[in-house]
Amino acid sequence: MRLAAAGALRDAPPWLTLTKGAGWEIALTRDDDGAPVVLCSDPAATASVDGVALTPTITAVGARFPATPGAWSVTHSGGITRFGVDP
């Protein structure tokens, strides 16, 4: 079977893998509106920036958080990952 797009496909958003492990990945990318987001492939992930909890948007590929500048802590199936996002 052959499939074809009805129109031009959008470019894939930039994707920068920050870290990954067995069955999970955390990446910096952009949402459909072009805003920077942190994406964790574990849909049960939680995150905080400078100690303030963020509310995730659950997507087909995991938990998405706005890429707020600061000191991040993401709790996911592989443990806790800490990193920083610059403005």
C-alpha positions as CSV (number, residue, x, y, z in Angstrom):
1,M,0.0,0.0,0.0
2,R,1.2,3.5,-0.8
3,L,0.2,6.6,1.2
4,A,0.6,10.2,0.1
5,A,0.2,13.5,2.0
6,A,-2.7,15.7,1.0
7,G,-0.4,18.7,1.2
8,A,3.1,19.7,2.2
9,L,4.4,18.1,5.4
10,R,5.7,20.5,8.0
11,D,9.3,20.3,9.0
12,A,10.1,18.2,12.0
13,P,10.8,20.4,15.0
14,P,14.3,20.6,16.3
15,W,15.0,17.9,18.9
16,L,17.9,18.0,21.3
17,T,18.1,14.9,23.5
18,L,19.2,16.0,27.0
19,T,19.5,12.5,28.5
20,K,18.0,9.1,28.0
21,G,17.9,5.7,29.6
22,A,16.2,2.3,29.2
23,G,12.7,3.1,28.0
24,W,12.8,6.9,28.6
25,E,14.2,10.1,27.1
26,I,14.2,13.8,28.0
27,A,14.5,16.3,25.1
28,L,14.3,20.0,24.4
29,T,12.1,20.7,21.4
30,R,9.3,23.0,20.2
31,D,5.5,22.6,20.3
32,D,3.2,23.1,17.4
33,D,3.2,26.9,17.9
34,G,7.0,27.0,18.0
35,A,7.4,27.6,21.7
36,P,10.3,25.8,23.4
37,V,9.3,22.8,25.5
38,V,10.9,20.0,27.6
39,L,9.5,16.6,26.6
40,C,9.8,13.5,28.7
41,S,8.8,10.2,27.1
42,D,7.4,9.0,30.4
43,P,3.8,10.3,30.5
44,A,3.8,10.0,34.4
45,A,6.8,12.4,34.7
46,T,6.7,15.3,37.0
47,A,8.9,18.4,36.9
48,S,9.8,21.5,38.8
49,V,11.9,24.6,38.0
50,D,13.6,26.3,40.9
51,G,11.4,24.3,43.2
52,V,8.1,25.3,41.6
53,A,6.1,22.4,40.3
54,L,5.1,22.6,36.6
55,T,1.8,21.2,35.2
56,P,2.5,18.9,32.2
57,T,0.5,18.5,29.1
58,I,0.2,14.8,28.3
59,T,0.8,14.0,24.6
60,A,1.0,10.9,22.5
61,V,4.8,10.9,23.1
62,G,4.9,11.7,26.8
63,A,4.7,14.6,29.3
64,R,5.4,18.1,27.9
65,F,6.4,21.1,30.0
66,P,7.1,24.7,28.9
67,A,10.9,25.2,28.8
68,T,11.0,27.7,31.6
69,P,14.5,28.9,32.3
70,G,16.0,27.8,35.6
71,A,17.2,24.7,37.5
72,W,15.1,21.7,36.5
73,S,14.3,18.5,38.3
74,V,12.3,15.8,36.4
75,T,11.1,12.7,38.1
76,H,10.4,9.9,35.7
77,S,10.5,6.1,35.4
78,G,14.3,6.1,35.3
79,G,14.7,8.2,38.5
80,I,15.4,11.9,38.9
81,T,17.2,14.0,36.3
82,R,18.5,17.5,37.0
83,F,19.6,20.0,34.5
84,G,19.4,23.8,33.7
85,V,17.6,25.7,31.0
86,D,19.1,29.1,30.1
87,P,16.9,32.0,29.0
